[in-house]
């Protein structure tokens, strides 16, 4: 039977080590271990949002470079493409090279590639360095998630995976503000912040124990799932069951990433040029995404029936942004949209996981992750094409809102047809 995604965990309170934990879940070593894994998990978020507030300044600096209109937004999103392309294979790479060793090396390389634009003068070289940042991010995210699985099992593992998601979501808000404040000095200044990973890497070498075969073979906590060492009969992977949700996730990622990528340009079109203000405005919208995710955790029932309403909420936010003639109205539309995207991301992931057996969950998660990050990458390219056709970026956002409304209507009608097909015949 398909394994369902566990319900949102309770508040993080562990007075005694619960069953299923492989390593101790109390004490200074435990707190350092968790802090390092959460910090590592936030590094890909840092790469995704930090330079968003300075994109207009980068655009002005490289205005004479052919193709700058596409290359500058790609500097923000190309790490997502690299991460997305590597996600299905990341588990194999981690298993061959070792979790801890690869994590430390990737964290060091992250700082090198991340700070490279401080010295690079070519826009093409900067975009290439950003692609290498994505390679390092893929290794870091995969290693951190795998180490959580190595160190903990059962419900404890689920708890820390949930904490990982919450830390990553909340950190985006802080990184928008930091990026905007640093960008007031100059468009290159935010790239200095990538050097923070040089402080994290030595702590990882000291504070993260090396996984052993014993930790990797730990069993789940008696909830009916198989142990990590159970031999599962070979069978075909359920690509057909995942195809629809992965395709919808590509579009969902485009919806999800529009505000982080385009907010600074939309504000610039309204005359708001201060990077600190742009960073604060984007952070407010990002905080709405966190609020939407928290709301999702409190809702009960399967997320599938709510998905049309979620896309409709995102569409309404885009409509307000399209019609906005002032910065406050634009921010209000962005907040409305991001409340929807905060509900959208966990809804899509939960639906995908509900279609996977336990033995398929790793590969299925990789394919879903690849779909999401590929959608992030094509987001600015799709909006650039729409802007070229319609004349303004606001109109392109309006078109995306209309498309979201069509998707919402299609999902609603599909759900109605399925419900009618399984309804009992009248006597």
ABEGO torsion letter per residue (X at the ends): XBBBBBBBBBBBBBABBBBGBABBABEAAAAAAAAAAAAAAAAAAAAAAAAAAAAAAAAAAAAABBGAAAAAAAAAAAAAAAAAAAAAAAAAAAAAAEAAAAAAAAAAAAAAAAAAAAABABAAAAAAAAAAAAAAAAAAAAAAAAAAAAABBEAAAAAAAAAAAAAAAAAAAAAAAAAAAAAAAEAAAAAAAAAAAAAAAAAAAAABBBBBAAAAABBBAGAGBBBAABBBBBBBBBAAAAAAAAAAAAAAAAAAAAAAAAAAAAAAAAGBABAAAAAAAAAAAAAAAAAAAAAAAABBEBAAAAAAAAAAAAAAAAAAAAABABAAAAAAAAAAAAAAAAAAAAAAAAAAAAABBAAAAAAAAAAAAAAAAAAAAAAAAAAAAAAAAAGBAAAAAAAAAAAAAAAAAAAAAAAAAAAAAABBBBX
